C-alpha cells in the first residue's frame, strides 16, 4: 500500500479539527525557532501540513458570541466574509509559529530519519502505519503547543471584523 499525502493530510485535518473544537484551555508552549528539528519543519512545510490554520480559525470563530454579534450587525453572509477575510489577512503573521509548533509535535513522535522518509513520500509499510497511528498523539501535542496561538489569532481577527461591522 502506498503512502498518500492527500489521505494523510485529510486524516490530520480531521484529527486537528476534532481536537481544537474541543476545549481550548490548554496553555500554549513557547518554542525557540531553532529548537525545532529541521527535518520536521521541512516535512511540515513541504507537505503544507499547517495550512489548516485558517480553516480551524474559522471553525473556532464561528462558534463565538462575537461572531453572533457580527451576524446580528451585518447578516450571516457578510459576517462570514468579514471574519474569513480577517483570518486570511492575519494568517501570514501566525503561520510560521503554527508550522514550528506542528513540526515540534511531529518531532516528538518521529525521528529525524523517519521524518525524512515521510517527506520523500514513500516510506516503508511499518513507518506508514506508524504515521497513521501517531496522528492522535501529534494532534494532542499540537493542541498543547498551539491552543493559545489559535485563541490569539481568532480573537484578533474577530476584533477587527467587529470594528468593520459597526458603523
N, C-alpha and C positions, 0 to 999 in steps of 0.2 A: 504494500500500500504506500503510495507516495504521499509525502507531506505537502499539504496545500496551504499557501499563505491565506487565501480568502476564507477557508473554513476555520483556520486558527484565529484569524482576526475577528471573525464572526463570534467564535466562542469567547474570545476575550471581551469583546464589546458587551455580550450578553452577561458575562460574569461581572464586569465592572458596573454595568447599569444596575444590576440587582444589588450589588454591594453598596454603591453610592446612594441609591434611592432608599436604602435603609437609613438608620440613624446616622447622622453625620457629626457625631460628638466625640470622635477620636482626635486628640490633638495631633497636629502635623509635626513631622520631624524635619529639622533643618539639616541639609546636606551640603557640604562644601562641594563645589563644582568638580574639583579634582579627586574627590573620594569615590566617584562612580567609575567602575572599571570600563575602559574604552570598548572592549568587545560588547558589553551590554548596551552602551549608548549607541554604538554603530548598529547593532541589531534593531533597537527600537526605532532609530531614525531611518535606516534603510527600508524597513517594512512599514513605516508610518503608523506605528502601533499607538502613538499618543494622540492620534487625530480625533479620538472620541471626546476630547476635552470640550469642544463646542457643543456637541450633542448632549453630553452629560450635564453641562452647564444649563442648557435649556430645559432639560428634564427636571432639574432641581428648581430652577427659577419659576417654571410654570406651576409649581405647587405652593408658591408663597403667597402671603397676604399682599405683599407689594405688587405682585403680578395681577392679583384680583383687583387691586386699586387702579392699576393702569387700564385693565379691561373696562372697569366702570367709567373711567375718564374718556377713553377713545374707542372702545369696542374691541372685541376679541381679535379680529384680523389685524388691525393696526397695532394692538398691543404685542401680538406675536412678532410682527415685523420690527417694531421698535426694539424689543428685547433681543431678538436674533441679530439685528444689526449691531447693537451694543456689544453683545458677546463676540461677534465676529471681529469688531474693531479692537477689542481688548485681548483677543486670543494671542496675538504675537508677543504681548508683554508677559503672559503667563505660560506659554507653550514650552520655553526652554526648561523652566523648573519642573514642569509636569513631565517632560521627557526624561530629565535626570532622575526624578523620583521613580518613574517606571523602570528605567534602566537599573537603578539600585534594587528595586523589587525583584527583577529578573536575576540580578547578580546574587541574591540571597538563595535562589533555588537552582541555579545552574553555574557550572564552572565556566571560566573564560573559553576553554576549548569547546565545551558544549554550545556556548553562545555563537562561537564562530561557525560551527557546523550548522546550527539553526539558521544563521544568517545566509549561508550558501543556499539553503532551501531544500536540501535532500538529505536529512540526517538518517542514520540507521534506525531501524524499527524501534529498538529499545529507547532511543532518545526521542523519537516522535511520540511514543507512548508516554514517556516522562513529561514531555511538553504538555500533552493533553491533561495528564493527571495533576500537574502542578499549577494549573490556571487558577484554581481557588486560592492556593497559597499566595500566588503572585497578586491576585486581586485583593486579598486581605492585607497584604503588606502594602500595596499601593494605597489602599484606603487609609491605613495608618499614617502613611507619609504625606498624603495629598488632600485629606479632608479639609484642612484649614485653608489650603490654597484654593480649593474649589469654592469654599464659602466666600472668600475674599473676591474671587473672580466674579461669582454670581452677584454678590451684593453690590459690587462696583457697577456692574452692568445694569442692575435693577435701579440703582440710584440715578444713574444717568438717564435711563429710559423714563423714569418717573418725572424727572425735570423736564424732559422733552414733551411729555404727555400733558403737563399742566400749562395752561395759557399764561 
